[in-house]
């Protein structure tokens, strides 16, 4: 018999905290647009228990994940390797640790917030565990091709022209082109995906090649005897919608918060958000009203699929963890920039932190819920990595969960380094990191079956 429990805790920091996500910020938070939460699902079957925690944070570093796991293990006995803690990557949350590119504000990062956060998230696991009751679970997948586009178009010279925002017609074109590539990589076709492609994209008028997206919306539905207990939803898109310049210093969960609010109001339960491979993915629209628009679009697709999911009361559960060495750049050989811009400050920070290292310790964690596998990735993996893992996974449905149990920055494909662009400049990982990450993830996934 399967049992399940859910819980949520408010993790909104006090106004005046240092915010993570944008180097352009010059002072701490001055307001709260919407509260931040940690949401938890605990499942148990035949003595096997596991927990999945989603947070409205820029990411979950290894130190915080370890603290949460240790406290939860002491309080309710769930093994550390069975606890996954991820961040939504909202760019309107607090900096839990000094970030390196905000030196004046780094000194204002509050260590007591991190300590309190670990306690709160561990207690959410304990609460969810205590609330467990007999349950049925359904897993499935939606498809929404008009939320995000790949921000790394490549020109005729083979170089990336990083495009953080684009006029909506261009962004919609890029989204449709990226969805077509995703379907091809996953071995799908238009009919199988439910007529998802609204039009066949014409060639880009500027001659650029736009990369793939991941329109899949993997989800978990959990029902108890008295109604819905909760769920898990994943999508691969940077939470960088924002709400206009006047809210640049207001704390917010961004579009995942908008989606979760709608789902909670409709279903009457907490829904955990897990960020997919969004390292090179940004929303179709940004600015005033975009959080609500993207949140509604994603919630609508979840609800479309939700009621049709078949439910089971006895599915296999498993959790495995694999540690490995992630290759990093040769920072000892890197010229030390002397400028006072944010990029120079960040590169100096990385040189000081990683000088003399050729790799850093990393972890992937695989969790099985019946036909669904969750696989944690400790950084901002490019969408191509996620599509590759989905295609090669031994289970029918796979949900990559990035910025979980570690925050090692952007992890791009080897080709991306030759193409250049923002992500492979502001990062720690070496070109060989993607292959090492994929191999470790496939090893962990293989241990589930």
N, C-alpha and C positions, 0 to 999 in steps of 0.2 A: 504494500500500500504506500502511496505517495502522500507526504504531508508538506505543507507550504505555509509560510508566513511572510508578511511585509511590514515595513516600518519606514518612517521618514523623520528627519531631524532638521531643524533650521540651523544653517551654518553661516548666516549673514554676518559679516564682520562689522565692527563699529565704523561709523563715518570717520574719515581721517586715515584710513589704512592705505598703504601703497597698493596700486592696482597693477595687475599683470596684463600683458598682451600688446601694448603699444609703446614704442620708444618715444613717441611724440608727446606723451603726457609729461607735464612739468610740475604737477602737484598731486597730492593724494585725493581720495574720493571725497566728494562733497554731498552726496545724496544716495538714495536707494530708489531705483526705478521699479524693481520687483525683488522679492527675497530670494536667497540662495538656499538650496536644500541638498541633503544627502538622502538618497532613497535606496532601500535594501530589500533584496529577496533572499530568503533562506529556504532551501528544499532539503527533504530527507526521504530516503527509501532504503529499507533493509540495513539500517545503521550507517549508511553513507550520507553525510551532510555536507552541504556546500553553500556558500554565500556569494552573491553578486551585488556590489555596491556601486552606484553611480552618483557623481557629485557635480555640482555647478562650480567647478574650479578649472583653472587653466590646464591642470594635469595633476597626477599623483606620483610624486617621486618615490624612490625605493625606500628612503628613510621613513616617510609617512606611512607607506604601505606596510612596512615591517612593524611599526608601532601599532597600527590598527589590528593587524593579524595577531600580534602577541597578546594584546589586551583582550581581544575577542576569544582567543584560545583559553586564556586564564578564566574568563567569565563563563563560557558555555562549552568549551571543549572542541570547537570546530578547528580542524588542523589548518595550519598556515597555508599549505599548498592547495587548500580548498576554498580560499578566500580571494576573490578578485576585486580590486578597488580601482575604479577608473574616473577620469575627469572628462567633463563635456568639452573642455577647451574654450569656454566662454572668455572673450577678451574684455569682459567687464566684471571680472572677479578679483579677489585679493591676491597679492604676491605672498605666497606662503614662505618662500625663502628669498634671499637676495638674488636678483636676476642678472646683474653684471652690466646691463646697459643703462641703468638708472642710478648712477652712483650717489647722487644727493638723496634720492628717495630710498635706496637700499638700506641706508642707516636707520630708516623709520620702519622697516619691516619688523613686525612684532612676533618674537618667538613664542610668546604665550598663546597667540592665536593658533599656531601649529600644534601646540600641546593640547589645547582645548579641543581642536578639531579631531585629533586622534581619539580622544575620549568619546566625543560625540558619535563619530562614525562607528567605533567599536560598540557603543551602547545601542546603536541602531541595529547592529547585527544581533545583539543579545535580545532586544525587543522583538525583532522579527522571528527569532528562534523560539521565544516563549509563546508567540502567537500562532505557531504552526497548528494546522488542522488538516484533516483529510481533504485531499484536493485532486483535481484533474487538470492536466496540462495539455496545451496545444501549441505547436510550433508551425510557423509558416513564413511566407515572404510576399510583400507587396512590391510595387514598382512605380516610382515617381521620377520621370525623366526631366521634369521642368522645375527643379529646385536649384541645381548647382551646375557650374561649368568648370572646366579645367583651366586654371589661370596661367598655364605655361604654353601658350601657342608658340610654334617654331616657324621662323621665316625661311625664305628661300636659301639663305646662307647657312641654315642648320643651327641657328642661334635662338635661344629662348627670348621672347619679348614678354616678360612678366606683366600680366594684366589683372590687377586686383579688382578693378571694376570695369564695366563695359556698358554702353547703351543697351537698353533692354532687348531690342531686336537682335543685336549682335550676340548678347549673352544667351538668348533663347536659341539662336542658331547654333552656338557652340555647345549648348546643353544637349540639343538633339543629335548633333554630330558625335558628342561623347557617349551618349546612350547607345547609338548604333555600334560604336566600337566595343562598348562593354558587352553588348549582346553577342557580338562575334567572339570575343575572348571567352565568354562563359558558355559558348555553344548553344545559345538560344536563338530563336527566330521570332519575328514580329507576332505571328499567331499565338505562339506559346506564351508570349509575354502579355497577351491580352490587348493587342492593338495599341501598344504604348507609344509608337512613334507618330506624332501628329502630322509630320510632313517629312519629305525627303530633303535633307539640306543641300542647297546648291553649293558650288565652290565658294570659298571665302574670298570676298572681293579684294582683299589686300594680299592674297596669296599665302596666308598663314595656314599651318596645319594645327588644328586644335586637338588636344589629347582626349583620352577616355574619361568618363565619369563612372560612378557606380550608382545607378538608380535603384538598386535593390533596397527594400525596407524589411530586413529580417525582424521577426517579432515572436514573443512568447506570451501566451494568454494563460492565466491561472485562475481556475474557478473553484470555490468552496461550496459547501452544502447550502449556504444562505446567499450566494451570489459571487460576484467577481472579487477576487482577492488582490489582484495586481497583474503586472506584466513587465516586459522588457521590450524596448524598441531601439533599433540601431539605424543610423544613417551616416553617410560619408560626406560631410560638408562643414567647413569652418564656421563656427558660431561668431560671425563678424558682421551681422546685419546692422546692429546699431539702431539708433532712433533719432538721429540728427545731432548736430554739433552741440546743442545745448545740453545733451545728456552724456557727453563724452566722459564725464567724471561721476556718473551715477552707476552704482552697482546693478548688475542685471544678469540673468541666466540666458539672455538673448533668445534665439528662436527655439532651442530645446525647452526653455521655460514656458514659452508660449504654447508649444505643442503639449507639454505635460499638463498645463493648466486646463486646456480644453479636454484632454483625455480624462483627467481626474474629475472634472465637472460632469462629463458624460457617463463615465464608468463607475465613478464613486470610489476610486481606489488609487493608490500611488502607482506610477509607471516609471521604471528605471530607464534612463537614457544611456546608451553606449555609443560612443563616437566611432564610426568606421574609419577606413583609411582615407583621411581628408587632407593629407599633407599638401596636396596641390589642388584642392577643391574649394571653391568659394560660392556664395549664394548668388542667385540670379538677380536679385534686387537688394539694395542696401539703403539705409537712411530711414526717415520717418515712415512708420507703418510697416516696415519690412519684416520686423520680428513677428508681428501678428500674421502677416501674409504667408511667410514661409512656415510658421507654426501651424496655421490652419491647413495649408496644403499637405503637410506631412501627417497631421492628425487625421485628416479626411481619408488618406490612403490606409492608415492603420485601421480605422473604423470600418472601411470597406472590406478589409480582409478578416478582421477580428471575428465576426459572428460566423464566418464560414469555416473556421478552423476546427477540425475534428479533435475531440478531447479524449485523453487516456488517463487512467488512474494508476498505471503501473508502467513506468518507463525507466530504462537504465540511467543511473547517474554515475559520474566519475569525474575525477579531477587529477591532473598530472602537471608537474612543473619541470621545466628544463632550464638549466643555467648554461651560459656560454659566454665567450669573449666577443664583443662587438668591435670590429676594426675601426680605428679613428684616424684622423688626419695626422700628419707629422708636424705637430705644432712647434717642435724645437727648430725645425728648418724654416718656419714661416717668418717673414719679416714682421717686425713689431710696428704696427701703425702708431703714429704720434698725434693724430688729430683728436679733436674733442667731440666729434660727432658720435652718434649712438653706435654705429657699426664699428668704428675704431675702438671705442670703449669695450664693446662686447668681444672683439677679437683679442684684445689685450687680456681680458678676463679669461678667455679660453686658453690662451698661451700659458698664463700663470697656473691655471688649474690642471692642464693636461701635458705640460712639458715633460718629455721623457717617457711618455706612455705610447704604446702602439695599439692598445685596446682598452676597453672598459668592461667590467662585469655587467651582464645583462640577464634578463629572465623572460621567458615566455611561459604562459600558463594556459593549458587546455582544459575546458570543462565540457562535459557531455550532458545534454538534456534530451534523451531519446535520440531522435534523428538530427538534432542540432548540436553543433560544436561552437563554443565560444573560444576564441584564441586571443590572449592578451599580447599586445605589442608595445614595447617600452619607449615610444616616441611617436613622431608625426610621420607615419609611413605614407608614401605615395600610393595613389589609387591602384597603380599597376601591381603593386605588391599584394594588395588585398584581393584583386581579381585573380592573380596567380594562385594564391592560397585557396580561394574558393574552388577554383577549377581542379586543384590537385588534392583537395581534402578527401579523406576516406569516408566522411559522412555526407549525407545528401544535402544538408544545408549548413553553411559555416558563417559565423558572425565575427569578423575581426573587431577587436576592442582596443583602440589605440590610446596612448597616454595613460596606460594602466600599469600599475606596479612599477613604474619607472618613467622618467621624462628625459630622454637622451636627445631631444631635438629632432630635426628633419632627417629622415632616412629615405634617400632618393634612389632611383635606379642608376646603374652605371652610366647609361646614356645621358642622364641629366647633367652629369659633371662636365661632359664635353659641350653640352648646349649652354651651360652657364645659367644665370638667373639667381634670384633672391635666395631660394631655399638651400642651394648647395654652396652658398657663400656664408650665410648665417647658420652654420651647423657644425657639429662635431664629427659626425660619421664619415668614414672614408667610402670611396666607390664600392669597395668589397663588402660593405656592411649589409646591403640588401640581400645578397646571397647567403650570408651567415645567418641573418634573421629568418629568411624563408626556410633554410634547412633545419634550424632549431624548432621553428613552428611546426613543420611537417613531422619532425621527430615526436614532438609532444602530441600532435593530433593522432599519429599512428599508435600511441600508447592507449588511446581511448577505446580501441576496438579489439 
